[in-house]
Amino acid sequence: MTFDAIIVGARVAGAATALLLARQGLRVLLLERSAIGSDTLSSHQLQPPGAAILERWGLLGELVAAGTPATTRLRLHHGRHVVDVRPPGPMFSPRRTLLDAMLVRAAAAAGAEVREHVTVDEVLWSDDRVRGVAGRARRGGAFEERAPMVIGADGKNSFVARAVRAGVYRERPARAFAAYTYLDGMPVEAGEMHQRAGAAAAVFPTDEGLTMVYVSAPLDGFAAYRSDPEGVFLGLLDGFGDLGERVRSGRRAERLRATSDQPNRFRVPYGPGWALAGDAGVVMDSITAQGMTNALRDAELLSRAVAGGDFATYHSERDRGLSRMYDLTLHLARHRPGAAERLLFPLLARRFWGSDRRVGGRRGHRGALAA
Ligand SMILES: Cc1cc2nc3c(=O)[nH]c(=O)nc-3n(C[C@H](O)[C@H](O)[C@H](O)COP(=O)(O)OP(=O)(O)OC[C@H]3O[C@@H](n4cnc5c(N)ncnc54)[C@H](O)[C@@H]3O)c2cc1C
């Protein structure tokens, strides 16, 4: 079989792009190094625009039916200030085992050929144009496949991006590490976001009645975290009112996971015979939880570009859509909020997540916006 497009990486960006290209009638080959639907090191807050995209594709119902709860209220804590905001649409926090597998199933149902346990280790060129890929399959050994378009959806350390020498710009060093875990028996009234100098945290309900607790802190604290993960994790949460206590009182459902591999960079997302989607194209610190939504948006923009042959518009629309959030992410990942930001925090939240309601603060304090 010959293919119109080969996609390397079958998670949010790759599976979603495969789905849309296959729905356009293209012959798509989707290649994944690991097992389809395996877990990956990522918390998984899907922003309202991401949920709206899944809804447009007819897939949101499946997530909800599988038990992913909708979050319709957010409680923002900044020091003593607490503000409730209502996002413009529901947010969801589907485990990646669920979301990635669902997208791959949808791509296969639309006609894409999916192969797992396949590692791409070469990009094939002729006449200065990418023409295919080569690699190794766990079963079956070496392989080569050809197509006029190879899409790297292979994550932040993208092999495809390096092989095609995609230009890098707006790159900034990693600023923060992140750690997260899951709790049973830790009920939440709303999604929670906590911020103070030196740390930020998020708490969201996820599948199977679990609550995901995430913390971000400056990178120079990662060595201390590695020598005492539990102590540092709970110590950071103790800086947010009763959050540490609430986490201690829940039952830990899974181990603590952490990473300091949080680069920030844009890459030129296309060239002769190739394109990039998701983290392979733009990656930013996880503190603003944008990567999955960005990957879904890329899939829409890129599949349009493949259909119309206009990749310059993909590049400019992608960058226009991400630029302000990228700056905000870099700023928040510094973990140095000032007095002005204490007031700005809810305003920024309203700007980026939307809000039509505000309430007074808890613990006897008034919400910053109510002041
Ligand atoms: C700690 C942490 C928390 C996060 N929290 C959130 C959050 O709450 N919300 C959010 O939206 N985003 C979050 N993110 C970001 C999110 O994880 C990424 O943006 C998202 O996974 C990007 O999806 P992707 O499909 O582009 O790449 P990936 O999910 O990285 O998938 C790439 C795939 O390509 C495969 N691959 C790589 N190389 C090859 C190869 N040579 N051959 C074959 N296959 C290959 C890999 O096996 C992988 O499965 C977080 C990230 C981190 C690190």
The ligand as a Gaussian input file, in Angstrom:
#p B3LYP/6-31G(d) Opt

LIG

0 1
 C        4.535000      17.198000      33.858000
 C        3.716000      17.590000      32.683000
 C        2.390000      17.947000      32.847000
 C        1.615000      18.322000      31.756000
 N        0.316000      18.671000      31.969000
 C       -0.459000      19.027000      30.923000
 C       -1.836000      19.364000      31.116000
 O       -2.373000      19.328000      32.228000
 N       -2.554000      19.740000      30.023000
 C       -1.999000      19.782000      28.773000
 O       -2.699000      20.147000      27.828000
 N       -0.721000      19.465000      28.562000
 C        0.064000      19.080000      29.604000
 N        1.368000      18.749000      29.390000
 C        1.895000      18.816000      28.023000
 C        1.463000      17.576000      27.226000
 O        1.928000      16.406000      27.870000
 C        2.050000      17.641000      25.818000
 O        1.857000      18.923000      25.289000
 C        1.404000      16.608000      24.908000
 O        1.677000      15.311000      25.357000
 C        1.910000      16.771000      23.501000
 O        1.334000      15.768000      22.706000
 P        2.091000      15.273000      21.411000
 O        1.169000      14.302000      20.756000
 O        2.594000      16.428000      20.645000
 O        3.415000      14.538000      21.934000
 P        3.606000      13.333000      22.946000
 O        2.457000      13.191000      23.857000
 O        4.957000      13.528000      23.541000
 O        3.630000      12.051000      21.997000
 C        4.684000      11.810000      21.114000
 C        4.671000      10.327000      20.766000
 O        5.655000      10.100000      19.744000
 C        6.263000       8.846000      19.987000
 N        7.582000       8.854000      19.354000
 C        8.628000       9.661000      19.659000
 N        9.677000       9.403000      18.873000
 C        9.278000       8.395000      18.058000
 C        9.943000       7.707000      17.021000
 N       11.202000       7.990000      16.657000
 N        9.278000       6.717000      16.375000
 C        7.987000       6.415000      16.734000
 N        7.311000       7.071000      17.697000
 C        7.949000       8.043000      18.348000
 C        6.353000       8.756000      21.507000
 O        6.448000       7.400000      21.915000
 C        5.048000       9.431000      21.939000
 O        4.045000       8.480000      22.168000
 C        2.173000      18.371000      30.453000
 C        3.507000      18.005000      30.265000
 C        4.274000      17.618000      31.361000
 C        5.709000      17.237000      31.144000

